[in-house]
Amino acid sequence: MSRAVSALQGVSHKGFADVAEAGLQGMVTVRGDLSSAAMNAAVKAAVGVDVPGQRRIAMNGAKGAGWMSPDELLILVPYAEAPATAAALTEALKGEHALVAEVSDARAMFRLRGAKADQVLMKLCPVDFGTLGADELRRTRAAQVAAAVWRSAPDELTLVSFRSVAAYVMGLLEVSSRAGSEIA
């Protein structure tokens, strides 16, 4: 049996902000009617939060749910819990028009830390980071690739991209965070 490894095995860079691949992260995509009572009950049972509103993320420790589109959520759990979480959501949504897929190994997660962490992404994403709220999740792009980003702590941003472009994204983050390239 193979051993799971993250996309870039924790590579990091220290610049005017610290950027790092966050390691293994459990992720489950759930598609369906986000306004249904069954969906809310399933998400609450799985991660301890209600279905978040549009462009929001709700966290409960290491678990949470992020709004990705009008019919899609990204469920976050510890990596080892993702298969069981996907199975529990599938069972809870039986009889509903819903799709559940465990996507942990298809995604990469990055953390950007420091007082100027938002400046790293200002160079890459068409997002007004000055107005990005603590519980707001944005679907956007980082240069030319799809990404989701949220403020995971006061001086920390989290970015999720496809695993297939993880090295490209890390390269973007590294160049964008180089000391001396801060936005004036």
Disulfide bonds with the S-S distance in Angstrom:
none
